[in-house]
Each structure stands twice: as structure tokens, then as C-alpha cells.
Amino acid sequence: MSNRNVIQEVETLPIIGMSRFSQFKKFLPLSREKFRQLSKAGKAPKGIRMGSRLTMYRNEELHRFLSNPLIYVSEEK
């Protein structure tokens, strides 16, 4: 039997850039709909519409939200 080196990639959210919901949903304990409701109420990062079927979120804002979701307030109005 041969020993294979198995490298596990640690999944992280990049600090800068933008991400789709599907790219950061693994870090959220919320459903897509609940996240949308919080975003609409200003309690989660606002999405940026890139087209009719694509919404992107700023990673800097996602990190702020994920660090403490209970006190997060969106800076965008």
C-alpha cells in the first residue's frame, strides 16, 4: 500500500473582492431568504446587482458581518 499525501484545502473567504451567495453560504447559519431579509432591513451586507440573475457582496462587509452579526449595521443606505 502506498502512502498518499492528501492536502486538504481550508476554505476561507477572501478578505478583498466580491463573492456570490453560493460562495459564502457555508460560513452562514442562515438561509438565503433570511439573509436577503436581513440585508433589506440593513442588518446584513447589501448585495450589488451585476445582472438580472447575479448579486455580488463585498467581502470586507461580509467579514464585518460574520465577525459579529448581532451588532452589524449596514453603512450603505
OpenMM code with the backbone's topology and positions (N, CA, C; nanometers):
from openmm import Vec3, app, unit

residues = "MET SER ASN ARG ASN VAL ILE GLN GLU VAL GLU THR LEU PRO ILE ILE GLY MET SER ARG PHE SER GLN PHE LYS LYS PHE LEU PRO LEU SER ARG GLU LYS PHE ARG GLN LEU SER LYS ALA GLY LYS ALA PRO LYS GLY ILE ARG MET GLY SER ARG LEU THR MET TYR ARG ASN GLU GLU LEU HIS ARG PHE LEU SER ASN PRO LEU ILE TYR VAL SER GLU GLU LYS".split()
positions = [
    Vec3(0.0830, -0.1182, 0.0000),
    Vec3(0.0000, 0.0000, 0.0000),
    Vec3(0.0876, 0.1247, 0.0000),
    Vec3(0.0547, 0.2156, -0.0814),
    Vec3(0.1346, 0.3376, -0.0890),
    Vec3(0.0714, 0.4466, -0.0031),
    Vec3(0.1558, 0.5284, 0.0514),
    Vec3(0.1088, 0.6434, 0.1300),
    Vec3(0.0906, 0.7601, 0.0362),
    Vec3(-0.0262, 0.8124, 0.0346),
    Vec3(-0.0532, 0.9289, -0.0491),
    Vec3(-0.0629, 1.0517, 0.0388),
    Vec3(-0.0009, 1.1543, -0.0079),
    Vec3(-0.0115, 1.2811, 0.0638),
    Vec3(-0.1427, 1.3468, 0.0239),
    Vec3(-0.2266, 1.3628, 0.1206),
    Vec3(-0.3560, 1.4256, 0.0962),
    Vec3(-0.3494, 1.5667, 0.1525),
    Vec3(-0.3722, 1.6607, 0.0652),
    Vec3(-0.3706, 1.8005, 0.1066),
    Vec3(-0.5143, 1.8478, 0.1145),
    Vec3(-0.5525, 1.8916, 0.2325),
    Vec3(-0.6868, 1.9456, 0.2499),
    Vec3(-0.6812, 2.0966, 0.2358),
    Vec3(-0.7665, 2.1467, 0.1520),
    Vec3(-0.7750, 2.2908, 0.1372),
    Vec3(-0.8682, 2.3455, 0.2446),
    Vec3(-0.8209, 2.4456, 0.3125),
    Vec3(-0.9043, 2.5119, 0.4113),
    Vec3(-0.9839, 2.6178, 0.3373),
    Vec3(-1.1138, 2.6063, 0.3467),
    Vec3(-1.1980, 2.7015, 0.2754),
    Vec3(-1.2123, 2.8277, 0.3576),
    Vec3(-1.1732, 2.9372, 0.2978),
    Vec3(-1.1835, 3.0676, 0.3623),
    Vec3(-1.2441, 3.1668, 0.2657),
    Vec3(-1.2942, 3.2717, 0.3204),
    Vec3(-1.3494, 3.3800, 0.2410),
    Vec3(-1.2392, 3.4834, 0.2221),
    Vec3(-1.2052, 3.5194, 0.0985),
    Vec3(-1.1002, 3.6199, 0.0774),
    Vec3(-1.1345, 3.7512, 0.1477),
    Vec3(-1.0323, 3.8215, 0.1901),
    Vec3(-1.0525, 3.9488, 0.2605),
    Vec3(-1.1047, 4.0561, 0.1651),
    Vec3(-1.0466, 4.0622, 0.0456),
    Vec3(-1.0885, 4.1636, -0.0510),
    Vec3(-1.1596, 4.0981, -0.1684),
    Vec3(-1.2312, 4.1773, -0.2433),
    Vec3(-1.3016, 4.1242, -0.3593),
    Vec3(-1.4504, 4.1134, -0.3332),
    Vec3(-1.5149, 4.0349, -0.4186),
    Vec3(-1.6585, 4.0159, -0.4085),
    Vec3(-1.6912, 3.8683, -0.4227),
    Vec3(-1.8036, 3.8280, -0.3628),
    Vec3(-1.8448, 3.6877, -0.3670),
    Vec3(-1.9941, 3.6764, -0.3923),
    Vec3(-2.0321, 3.5660, -0.4531),
    Vec3(-2.1733, 3.5311, -0.4684),
    Vec3(-2.2208, 3.4672, -0.3387),
    Vec3(-2.3515, 3.4599, -0.3219),
    Vec3(-2.4058, 3.3963, -0.2019),
    Vec3(-2.3595, 3.2509, -0.1925),
    Vec3(-2.3576, 3.1811, -0.3042),
    Vec3(-2.3180, 3.0390, -0.3032),
    Vec3(-2.1740, 3.0188, -0.2583),
    Vec3(-2.0906, 3.1223, -0.2680),
    Vec3(-1.9519, 3.1109, -0.2278),
    Vec3(-1.9321, 3.1306, -0.0779),
    Vec3(-2.0240, 3.1998, -0.0108),
    Vec3(-2.0061, 3.2213, 0.1328),
    Vec3(-2.1176, 3.1601, 0.2171),
    Vec3(-2.2112, 3.0886, 0.1568),
    Vec3(-2.3213, 3.0313, 0.2348),
    Vec3(-2.2729, 2.9265, 0.3349),
    Vec3(-2.1596, 2.8638, 0.3081),
    Vec3(-2.1066, 2.7631, 0.4010),
    Vec3(-2.0601, 2.8246, 0.5333),
    Vec3(-2.0416, 2.9569, 0.5363),
    Vec3(-1.9995, 3.0257, 0.6584),
    Vec3(-2.1183, 3.0839, 0.7353),
    Vec3(-2.2380, 3.0761, 0.6775),
    Vec3(-2.3578, 3.1357, 0.7384),
    Vec3(-2.4477, 3.0310, 0.8028),
    Vec3(-2.5022, 3.0607, 0.9177),
    Vec3(-2.6023, 2.9721, 0.9776),
    Vec3(-2.7439, 3.0138, 0.9358),
    Vec3(-2.7555, 3.0857, 0.8242),
    Vec3(-2.8836, 3.1392, 0.7783),
    Vec3(-2.9171, 3.0859, 0.6395),
    Vec3(-3.0442, 3.0862, 0.6088),
    Vec3(-3.0862, 3.0511, 0.4727),
    Vec3(-3.0681, 3.1727, 0.3823),
    Vec3(-3.0762, 3.1498, 0.2529),
    Vec3(-3.0650, 3.2591, 0.1552),
    Vec3(-3.1744, 3.3621, 0.1772),
    Vec3(-3.2973, 3.3169, 0.2041),
    Vec3(-3.4099, 3.4086, 0.2230),
    Vec3(-3.3930, 3.4922, 0.3489),
    Vec3(-3.3493, 3.4320, 0.4583),
    Vec3(-3.3287, 3.5079, 0.5831),
    Vec3(-3.2174, 3.6106, 0.5651),
    Vec3(-3.1109, 3.5723, 0.4934),
    Vec3(-3.0023, 3.6665, 0.4669),
    Vec3(-3.0538, 3.7831, 0.3823),
    Vec3(-3.1392, 3.7553, 0.2830),
    Vec3(-3.1976, 3.8599, 0.2000),
    Vec3(-3.2830, 3.9550, 0.2833),
    Vec3(-3.3617, 3.8990, 0.3766),
    Vec3(-3.4462, 3.9820, 0.4626),
    Vec3(-3.3611, 4.0714, 0.5531),
    Vec3(-3.2552, 4.0153, 0.6102),
    Vec3(-3.1661, 4.0946, 0.6952),
    Vec3(-3.0976, 4.2044, 0.6140),
    Vec3(-3.0581, 4.1710, 0.4926),
    Vec3(-2.9932, 4.2676, 0.4046),
    Vec3(-3.0883, 4.3831, 0.3716),
    Vec3(-3.2123, 4.3497, 0.3436),
    Vec3(-3.3126, 4.4515, 0.3122),
    Vec3(-3.3386, 4.5427, 0.4310),
    Vec3(-3.3283, 4.4868, 0.5537),
    Vec3(-3.3505, 4.5649, 0.6751),
    Vec3(-3.2249, 4.6403, 0.7203),
    Vec3(-3.1122, 4.6224, 0.6498),
    Vec3(-2.9883, 4.6907, 0.6872),
    Vec3(-2.9102, 4.6193, 0.7956),
    Vec3(-2.9449, 4.4942, 0.8249),
    Vec3(-2.8776, 4.4184, 0.9306),
    Vec3(-2.7798, 4.3157, 0.8744),
    Vec3(-2.7585, 4.3198, 0.7444),
    Vec3(-2.6622, 4.2341, 0.6752),
    Vec3(-2.6132, 4.3125, 0.5544),
    Vec3(-2.4976, 4.2755, 0.4990),
    Vec3(-2.4453, 4.3500, 0.3836),
    Vec3(-2.5424, 4.3528, 0.2660),
    Vec3(-2.5493, 4.4670, 0.2013),
    Vec3(-2.6333, 4.4827, 0.0830),
    Vec3(-2.5642, 4.4210, -0.0376),
    Vec3(-2.6418, 4.3570, -0.1204),
    Vec3(-2.5884, 4.2997, -0.2426),
    Vec3(-2.5782, 4.4036, -0.3525),
    Vec3(-2.4902, 4.3763, -0.4475),
    Vec3(-2.4737, 4.4631, -0.5631),
    Vec3(-2.5189, 4.3843, -0.6845),
    Vec3(-2.6230, 4.4326, -0.7508),
    Vec3(-2.6769, 4.3625, -0.8666),
    Vec3(-2.5825, 4.3798, -0.9857),
    Vec3(-2.5370, 4.2674, -1.0411),
    Vec3(-2.4496, 4.2689, -1.1581),
    Vec3(-2.5255, 4.2296, -1.2841),
    Vec3(-2.6483, 4.1894, -1.2677),
    Vec3(-2.7332, 4.1485, -1.3789),
    Vec3(-2.8645, 4.0992, -1.3225),
    Vec3(-2.9500, 4.0471, -1.4074),
    Vec3(-3.0808, 4.0029, -1.3593),
    Vec3(-3.0718, 3.8779, -1.2725),
    Vec3(-2.9649, 3.7998, -1.2857),
    Vec3(-2.9520, 3.6759, -1.2086),
    Vec3(-2.8263, 3.6692, -1.1231),
    Vec3(-2.7579, 3.7817, -1.1047),
    Vec3(-2.6313, 3.7807, -1.0306),
    Vec3(-2.6257, 3.8943, -0.9308),
    Vec3(-2.6090, 3.8586, -0.8047),
    Vec3(-2.5887, 3.9557, -0.6983),
    Vec3(-2.4568, 3.9222, -0.6307),
    Vec3(-2.3710, 4.0220, -0.6160),
    Vec3(-2.2411, 4.0033, -0.5515),
    Vec3(-2.2393, 4.0824, -0.4209),
    Vec3(-2.1561, 4.0357, -0.3271),
    Vec3(-2.1425, 4.1001, -0.1967),
    Vec3(-1.9954, 4.1310, -0.1737),
    Vec3(-1.9673, 4.2467, -0.1138),
    Vec3(-1.8287, 4.2849, -0.0838),
    Vec3(-1.7767, 4.1983, 0.0321),
    Vec3(-1.6611, 4.1390, 0.0107),
    Vec3(-1.6037, 4.0510, 0.1124),
    Vec3(-1.5693, 4.1255, 0.2408),
    Vec3(-1.5281, 4.2519, 0.2306),
    Vec3(-1.4969, 4.3296, 0.3507),
    Vec3(-1.6204, 4.3406, 0.4401),
    Vec3(-1.7348, 4.3671, 0.3770),
    Vec3(-1.8602, 4.3780, 0.4527),
    Vec3(-1.9032, 4.2429, 0.5084),
    Vec3(-1.8821, 4.1370, 0.4323),
    Vec3(-1.9172, 4.0028, 0.4807),
    Vec3(-1.8339, 3.9664, 0.6033),
    Vec3(-1.7060, 4.0017, 0.6019),
    Vec3(-1.6210, 3.9741, 0.7186),
    Vec3(-1.6678, 4.0534, 0.8405),
    Vec3(-1.7070, 4.1799, 0.8190),
    Vec3(-1.7613, 4.2599, 0.9294),
    Vec3(-1.8866, 4.1952, 0.9862),
    Vec3(-1.9741, 4.1496, 0.8967),
    Vec3(-2.0987, 4.0850, 0.9390),
    Vec3(-2.0709, 3.9543, 1.0124),
    Vec3(-1.9839, 3.8711, 0.9585),
    Vec3(-1.9568, 3.7405, 1.0185),
    Vec3(-1.8824, 3.7502, 1.1511),
    Vec3(-1.8067, 3.8590, 1.1719),
    Vec3(-1.7347, 3.8727, 1.2983),
    Vec3(-1.8307, 3.8944, 1.4153),
    Vec3(-1.9423, 3.9632, 1.3926),
    Vec3(-2.0424, 3.9826, 1.4973),
    Vec3(-2.1764, 4.0208, 1.4338),
    Vec3(-2.2547, 3.9219, 1.3915),
    Vec3(-2.3791, 3.9512, 1.3203),
    Vec3(-2.4854, 4.0221, 1.4042),
    Vec3(-2.4797, 4.0108, 1.5357),
    Vec3(-2.5838, 4.0714, 1.6188),
    Vec3(-2.5745, 4.2232, 1.6248),
    Vec3(-2.4539, 4.2781, 1.6108),
    Vec3(-2.4406, 4.4242, 1.6193),
    Vec3(-2.4096, 4.4888, 1.4842),
    Vec3(-2.4100, 4.4095, 1.3776),
    Vec3(-2.3790, 4.4636, 1.2449),
    Vec3(-2.4868, 4.5612, 1.2005),
    Vec3(-2.4432, 4.6740, 1.1464),
    Vec3(-2.5332, 4.7713, 1.0848),
    Vec3(-2.4714, 4.8092, 0.9521),
    Vec3(-2.5488, 4.7997, 0.8466),
    Vec3(-2.5004, 4.8321, 0.7133),
    Vec3(-2.4675, 4.9808, 0.7054),
    Vec3(-2.3513, 5.0119, 0.6463),
    Vec3(-2.3137, 5.1515, 0.6314),
    Vec3(-2.3774, 5.2136, 0.5088),
    Vec3(-2.4252, 5.1309, 0.4167),
    Vec3(-2.4882, 5.1802, 0.2949),
    Vec3(-2.6351, 5.2103, 0.3212),
    Vec3(-2.6828, 5.3148, 0.2656),
    Vec3(-2.8247, 5.3499, 0.2799),
    Vec3(-2.8886, 5.3630, 0.1461),
] * unit.nanometer
topology = app.Topology()
chain = topology.addChain("A")
for resn in residues:
    res = topology.addResidue(resn, chain)
    for name in ("N", "CA", "C"):
        topology.addAtom(name, app.Element.getBySymbol(name[0]), res)
